[in-house]
Amino acid sequence: MVLLVCAIAAGCSGGGVFRREYEYEEELYLSLDGSARLNVRASVASLVALRGVDLDPNPRARIDRNRVRALFEGEGSSASVSLARRDGRRFVHVSIGVDDVRELSRLAPLAWSTYRFDRRDDIFEFRQVVGQSAAGAGRGGAIHWTGEEAVSFRMHLPSEILFHNAPSREVERGNILEWAQPLSERLAGRPVEMEVHLESGSILYTTLLLFGSTIVAAAAALALVIWWIARRGRGSEITEPPPAQNI
C-alpha cells in the first residue's frame, strides 16, 4: 500500500495524472556537458500556426511520420516521432537528441529560440529566449482556437538550482521548472525569457553518493547490533560446575 501511494504521488507531482494539457509544449532535459534531449508535444494545428510547418491541420488528414521527423532532424541531431489524438485532433510527439543544446536553434521548427549555456567559475548559466512565431495562424481556415489554449516550456535540470526566473518561483519535484504562456500571446510573438543558474555538481552523483553512504552506515549499524547481541549472549551464559566425584 505504501509503495502504491508513493507511485501515485510521484505520478501526480511529476506531471502524471493531474498534469495540465497544453496545445504546444517543449520539455528540455539538460545535461551538464551541454548535451540535451528535447521533447515536443504539439497539436498539428499549433505547429502550423506557431511554426508555419507544411502540414495539413485538418483533424482527418493523414500525418506522415517521416515528414515530421525530417522537419526536426539536422546535422548532429536525431529525432523520433509518434502520433496521437486528443479531443478529436491530431498531435505529434517528437523527441530530439543533440550533443550541444545550442544546436537546437538550427532546426527549423525550433529556430524561434536562442540558447546559451556557459560556465562561469563553478556556476553553469543557461538562457533561452523564445521569439516570434510564424505567420501561419489562419492557414486553411481549419484552426479554431477557443482562447483557453496554452503553451509551455519546461526544463529538467541536472544539478542544484541557484537562480531561476520561472514565473511560479517554484521548483517542482525532480528539479523541474516551467514557463507557461497563453497561446494568444505566443501567436502574437510575446517573448519568453528563461534563465537558470546551476551548480557544477550533478544531482545524480550527489544522490548516488548519499545513497551509498546511507547503505554503508546501515550496514555498520547492523553489524554493531549483531556484535552487541552476540556479546550479551556470551555474557549471560551460565557455567555449570563439574559433577561431584565419588571417593
Sine and cosine of phi, psi and omega as CSV:
sin_phi,cos_phi,sin_psi,cos_psi,sin_omega,cos_omega
0.00,0.00,-0.67,0.74,0.02,-1.00
-0.88,0.47,-0.70,0.71,0.02,-1.00
-0.88,0.47,-0.64,0.77,0.01,-1.00
-0.89,0.45,-0.71,0.70,0.02,-1.00
-0.88,0.47,-0.67,0.74,0.01,-1.00
-0.90,0.44,-0.65,0.76,0.00,-1.00
-0.90,0.43,-0.67,0.74,0.02,-1.00
-0.91,0.42,-0.67,0.74,0.00,-1.00
-0.89,0.46,-0.67,0.75,0.01,-1.00
-0.90,0.43,-0.64,0.77,0.01,-1.00
-0.91,0.42,-0.64,0.76,-0.01,-1.00
-0.94,0.35,-0.73,0.68,-0.07,-1.00
-0.96,0.29,-0.44,0.90,-0.03,-1.00
-1.00,-0.03,0.24,0.97,0.02,-1.00
1.00,-0.06,0.58,0.81,-0.05,-1.00
-0.99,-0.15,-0.97,-0.24,-0.18,-0.98
-0.87,0.49,-0.67,0.74,-0.12,-0.99
-0.97,-0.24,0.36,0.93,-0.02,-1.00
-0.95,0.31,0.69,-0.73,0.02,-1.00
-0.94,0.34,0.60,-0.80,0.02,-1.00
-0.99,-0.10,0.76,-0.65,-0.05,-1.00
-0.93,-0.35,0.44,-0.90,0.07,-1.00
-0.96,0.29,-0.58,0.81,0.04,-1.00
-0.60,-0.80,0.71,-0.70,-0.04,-1.00
-0.55,-0.83,0.72,-0.70,0.16,-0.99
-0.90,-0.43,0.75,-0.66,-0.02,-1.00
-0.79,-0.61,0.93,-0.36,-0.12,-0.99
-0.98,-0.22,0.80,-0.60,0.12,-0.99
-0.96,-0.28,0.95,-0.32,-0.11,-0.99
-0.97,-0.23,0.65,-0.76,0.10,-1.00
-0.94,-0.35,0.39,-0.92,-0.05,-1.00
-0.93,0.36,-0.33,0.94,0.06,-1.00
-0.99,0.12,0.05,1.00,0.04,-1.00
1.00,-0.08,-0.22,0.97,0.04,-1.00
-0.96,0.29,0.34,-0.94,-0.07,-1.00
-0.38,-0.92,0.37,-0.93,0.18,-0.98
-0.80,-0.60,0.78,-0.62,-0.02,-1.00
-0.90,-0.44,0.83,-0.56,0.09,-1.00
-0.97,-0.23,0.81,-0.58,0.05,-1.00
-0.93,-0.37,0.85,-0.53,0.09,-1.00
-0.87,-0.50,0.88,-0.48,-0.13,-0.99
-0.43,-0.90,0.53,-0.85,0.16,-0.99
-0.95,0.32,0.50,-0.87,0.05,-1.00
-0.86,0.51,-0.61,0.79,0.01,-1.00
-0.87,0.49,-0.65,0.76,-0.01,-1.00
-0.94,0.33,-0.56,0.83,0.06,-1.00
-0.90,0.43,-0.62,0.79,0.04,-1.00
-0.93,0.38,-0.72,0.70,-0.07,-1.00
-0.95,0.32,-0.67,0.74,-0.10,-0.99
-1.00,0.04,-0.57,0.82,-0.11,-0.99
-0.89,-0.45,-0.08,1.00,0.06,-1.00
0.92,0.40,0.45,0.89,-0.02,-1.00
-0.93,0.35,0.45,-0.89,-0.06,-1.00
-1.00,0.01,0.96,0.29,0.07,-1.00
-0.76,-0.65,0.43,-0.90,0.02,-1.00
-1.00,0.08,0.89,-0.46,-0.02,-1.00
-0.98,0.22,-0.05,1.00,0.03,-1.00
-0.87,0.49,0.80,-0.60,-0.04,-1.00
-0.85,0.52,-0.37,0.93,-0.03,-1.00
-1.00,-0.05,-0.07,1.00,-0.04,-1.00
-0.95,0.31,0.53,-0.85,0.05,-1.00
-0.99,0.12,0.71,-0.70,-0.02,-1.00
-0.96,-0.29,0.80,-0.60,0.02,-1.00
-1.00,0.01,0.91,-0.41,-0.02,-1.00
-0.88,0.47,-0.65,0.76,-0.02,-1.00
-0.89,0.46,-0.57,0.82,0.03,-1.00
-0.93,0.38,-0.67,0.75,0.03,-1.00
-0.91,0.41,-0.68,0.74,0.00,-1.00
-0.87,0.49,-0.65,0.76,-0.01,-1.00
-0.89,0.46,-0.50,0.86,0.01,-1.00
-0.92,0.39,-0.55,0.84,-0.12,-0.99
-0.97,-0.24,0.06,1.00,0.02,-1.00
-0.97,-0.25,0.52,-0.86,0.03,-1.00
-0.33,-0.94,-0.10,-0.99,0.01,-1.00
-0.90,0.44,0.80,-0.60,0.01,-1.00
0.99,0.15,0.18,0.98,0.01,-1.00
-0.68,-0.74,0.42,-0.91,0.07,-1.00
-0.71,-0.71,0.49,-0.87,-0.08,-1.00
-0.65,-0.76,0.54,-0.84,0.14,-0.99
-0.83,-0.56,0.52,-0.85,-0.13,-0.99
-0.75,-0.66,0.67,-0.74,0.18,-0.98
-0.71,-0.70,0.39,-0.92,-0.05,-1.00
-0.88,-0.47,0.47,-0.88,0.01,-1.00
-0.48,-0.88,0.21,-0.98,0.10,-1.00
-0.84,-0.55,0.62,-0.79,0.07,-1.00
-0.52,-0.86,0.77,-0.64,-0.03,-1.00
0.81,0.59,0.60,0.80,0.06,-1.00
0.97,0.24,0.20,0.98,-0.04,-1.00
-0.84,-0.55,0.33,-0.94,-0.04,-1.00
-1.00,0.03,0.69,-0.73,0.07,-1.00
-0.80,-0.60,0.50,-0.86,0.09,-1.00
-0.88,-0.48,0.60,-0.80,0.09,-1.00
-0.87,-0.50,0.88,-0.47,-0.05,-1.00
-0.85,-0.52,0.73,-0.69,0.06,-1.00
-0.87,-0.49,0.87,-0.50,-0.08,-1.00
-0.90,-0.44,0.76,-0.65,0.07,-1.00
-0.93,-0.37,0.72,-0.69,0.02,-1.00
-0.69,-0.72,0.47,-0.88,0.05,-1.00
-0.98,0.18,-0.37,0.93,-0.01,-1.00
-0.67,-0.74,0.88,-0.47,-0.07,-1.00
-0.84,0.54,-0.46,0.89,-0.03,-1.00
-0.94,0.35,-0.28,0.96,0.01,-1.00
-0.97,0.23,-0.22,0.98,-0.03,-1.00
-0.87,0.49,-0.55,0.84,-0.04,-1.00
-0.92,0.38,-0.19,0.98,0.04,-1.00
-0.98,0.17,-0.25,0.97,0.03,-1.00
-1.00,0.09,0.76,-0.64,-0.14,-0.99
-0.79,0.61,-0.72,0.69,-0.02,-1.00
-0.93,0.38,-0.28,0.96,-0.03,-1.00
-0.94,-0.35,0.16,0.99,-0.06,-1.00
-0.95,0.32,-0.14,0.99,0.06,-1.00
-0.97,0.25,-0.12,0.99,-0.02,-1.00
-0.94,-0.35,0.55,-0.84,0.22,-0.98
-0.91,-0.41,0.63,-0.77,-0.07,-1.00
-0.84,-0.55,0.64,-0.76,0.14,-0.99
-0.72,-0.70,0.69,-0.73,0.05,-1.00
-0.59,-0.81,0.97,-0.24,-0.10,-0.99
-0.78,-0.63,0.36,-0.93,0.06,-1.00
-0.92,-0.38,0.77,-0.64,0.05,-1.00
-0.82,-0.58,0.95,-0.30,-0.11,-0.99
0.85,0.53,-0.88,-0.48,-0.02,-1.00
-0.97,-0.22,0.37,0.93,-0.04,-1.00
-0.83,-0.55,0.72,-0.69,0.13,-0.99
-0.99,-0.11,0.71,-0.70,-0.01,-1.00
-0.89,-0.47,0.84,-0.55,0.04,-1.00
-0.90,-0.43,0.67,-0.74,0.03,-1.00
-0.58,-0.81,0.74,-0.67,0.07,-1.00
-0.72,-0.69,0.73,-0.68,0.06,-1.00
-0.85,-0.53,0.86,-0.51,0.05,-1.00
-0.99,-0.11,0.88,-0.48,-0.11,-0.99
-0.99,-0.17,-0.67,-0.74,-0.13,-0.99
-0.92,0.39,0.58,-0.81,0.13,-0.99
-1.00,0.05,0.13,-0.99,0.01,-1.00
-0.99,0.13,0.29,-0.96,-0.02,-1.00
-1.00,-0.06,0.94,0.35,0.00,-1.00
-0.77,-0.64,0.33,0.94,-0.15,-0.99
-0.90,0.44,-0.50,0.86,-0.08,-1.00
-0.94,-0.35,0.23,0.97,-0.11,-0.99
-0.88,0.47,0.82,-0.58,0.12,-0.99
0.97,0.25,-0.13,0.99,0.01,-1.00
0.91,0.41,0.27,0.96,-0.07,-1.00
-0.99,-0.15,-0.04,1.00,-0.04,-1.00
-0.97,-0.23,0.87,-0.50,-0.01,-1.00
-0.81,-0.58,0.96,-0.29,-0.03,-1.00
-1.00,-0.02,0.58,-0.82,0.03,-1.00
-1.00,-0.02,-0.29,0.96,-0.07,-1.00
1.00,-0.09,-0.15,0.99,0.00,-1.00
-0.99,-0.17,-0.05,1.00,-0.04,-1.00
-0.94,0.35,0.47,-0.88,0.00,-1.00
-0.63,-0.78,0.34,-0.94,0.09,-1.00
-0.86,-0.50,0.34,-0.94,-0.06,-1.00
-0.58,-0.82,0.58,-0.82,0.12,-0.99
-0.81,-0.59,0.91,-0.42,-0.07,-1.00
-0.88,-0.47,0.51,-0.86,0.02,-1.00
-0.75,-0.66,0.71,-0.70,0.14,-0.99
-0.95,-0.31,0.89,-0.45,-0.19,-0.98
-0.95,-0.32,0.54,-0.84,-0.19,-0.98
-1.00,0.00,-0.13,0.99,-0.04,-1.00
-0.56,-0.83,0.03,-1.00,-0.07,-1.00
-0.88,0.47,0.71,-0.70,-0.02,-1.00
-1.00,0.05,0.86,-0.50,0.01,-1.00
-1.00,-0.04,-0.49,0.87,-0.01,-1.00
-0.40,-0.92,0.58,-0.81,0.14,-0.99
-0.39,-0.92,0.35,-0.94,-0.01,-1.00
-0.88,-0.47,0.48,0.88,0.07,-1.00
-0.87,0.49,0.69,-0.72,-0.06,-1.00
-0.84,0.54,-0.56,0.83,-0.02,-1.00
-0.96,0.29,-0.30,0.96,-0.05,-1.00
0.89,0.46,0.24,0.97,-0.04,-1.00
-0.89,-0.45,0.55,-0.84,0.11,-0.99
-0.97,-0.25,0.88,-0.47,-0.01,-1.00
-0.97,0.22,0.18,-0.98,-0.01,-1.00
-0.79,0.61,0.70,-0.71,0.02,-1.00
0.99,0.17,0.40,0.91,0.01,-1.00
0.86,0.51,0.79,0.61,-0.01,-1.00
-0.94,-0.34,0.72,-0.69,0.08,-1.00
-0.86,-0.51,0.46,-0.89,-0.02,-1.00
-0.64,-0.77,0.66,-0.75,0.15,-0.99
-0.85,-0.52,0.93,-0.37,-0.02,-1.00
-0.96,-0.29,0.42,-0.91,-0.06,-1.00
-0.45,-0.89,0.66,-0.76,0.11,-0.99
-0.87,0.50,0.58,-0.81,-0.01,-1.00
-0.86,0.51,-0.57,0.82,-0.01,-1.00
-0.88,0.48,-0.63,0.78,0.03,-1.00
-0.94,0.34,-0.59,0.81,0.03,-1.00
-0.93,0.37,-0.62,0.79,0.06,-1.00
-0.90,0.43,-0.56,0.83,0.01,-1.00
-0.98,0.20,-0.14,0.99,0.06,-1.00
1.00,0.08,0.33,0.94,0.06,-1.00
-0.92,0.40,0.85,-0.53,-0.12,-0.99
-0.92,0.39,0.48,-0.87,0.13,-0.99
-0.90,-0.43,0.87,-0.50,-0.03,-1.00
-0.93,-0.37,0.86,-0.52,-0.03,-1.00
-0.89,-0.47,0.77,-0.64,0.02,-1.00
-0.66,-0.75,0.73,-0.68,-0.01,-1.00
-0.63,-0.78,0.66,-0.75,0.13,-0.99
-0.91,-0.41,0.73,-0.68,-0.09,-1.00
-0.82,-0.57,0.48,-0.88,0.17,-0.99
-0.95,0.31,0.39,-0.92,-0.06,-1.00
-0.99,0.17,-0.20,0.98,0.01,-1.00
-1.00,-0.04,0.71,-0.71,-0.03,-1.00
-0.95,0.30,0.66,-0.75,0.09,-1.00
-0.90,0.44,-0.61,0.80,-0.01,-1.00
-0.87,0.49,-0.71,0.71,0.01,-1.00
-0.89,0.45,-0.70,0.72,0.00,-1.00
-0.89,0.45,-0.67,0.74,0.00,-1.00
-0.90,0.44,-0.71,0.71,0.01,-1.00
-0.90,0.44,-0.64,0.77,0.03,-1.00
-0.90,0.44,-0.69,0.72,0.02,-1.00
-0.90,0.43,-0.67,0.74,0.01,-1.00
-0.89,0.46,-0.70,0.72,0.02,-1.00
-0.90,0.44,-0.66,0.75,0.02,-1.00
-0.90,0.44,-0.61,0.79,0.02,-1.00
-0.90,0.43,-0.67,0.74,0.02,-1.00
-0.89,0.46,-0.70,0.72,0.01,-1.00
-0.89,0.46,-0.69,0.72,0.00,-1.00
-0.90,0.43,-0.64,0.77,0.01,-1.00
-0.92,0.40,-0.65,0.76,0.02,-1.00
-0.90,0.44,-0.66,0.75,0.02,-1.00
-0.90,0.43,-0.65,0.76,0.02,-1.00
-0.91,0.42,-0.65,0.76,0.02,-1.00
-0.90,0.44,-0.67,0.74,0.02,-1.00
-0.89,0.45,-0.63,0.78,0.02,-1.00
-0.90,0.43,-0.66,0.75,0.02,-1.00
-0.90,0.43,-0.69,0.72,0.01,-1.00
-0.88,0.47,-0.68,0.73,0.02,-1.00
-0.88,0.47,-0.68,0.73,-0.02,-1.00
-0.90,0.43,-0.67,0.74,0.01,-1.00
-0.90,0.43,-0.68,0.73,0.00,-1.00
-0.90,0.44,-0.66,0.75,-0.01,-1.00
-0.92,0.39,-0.65,0.76,0.02,-1.00
-0.91,0.42,-0.59,0.81,0.02,-1.00
-0.91,0.43,-0.65,0.76,0.04,-1.00
-0.92,0.39,-0.60,0.80,-0.01,-1.00
-0.93,0.35,-0.42,0.91,-0.04,-1.00
-1.00,-0.02,-0.03,1.00,0.02,-1.00
-0.92,0.39,0.66,-0.75,0.02,-1.00
-0.98,-0.22,0.84,-0.55,0.01,-1.00
-1.00,0.01,0.91,-0.42,0.00,-1.00
-0.98,0.21,0.63,-0.78,0.06,-1.00
-0.92,0.38,0.46,-0.89,0.03,-1.00
-0.93,0.38,0.50,-0.87,-0.01,-1.00
-0.88,0.47,0.58,-0.82,0.02,-1.00
-0.92,0.39,0.57,-0.82,-0.01,-1.00
-0.98,-0.21,0.72,-0.70,0.05,-1.00
-0.97,0.23,0.75,-0.66,0.01,-1.00
-0.97,-0.22,0.00,0.00,0.00,0.00
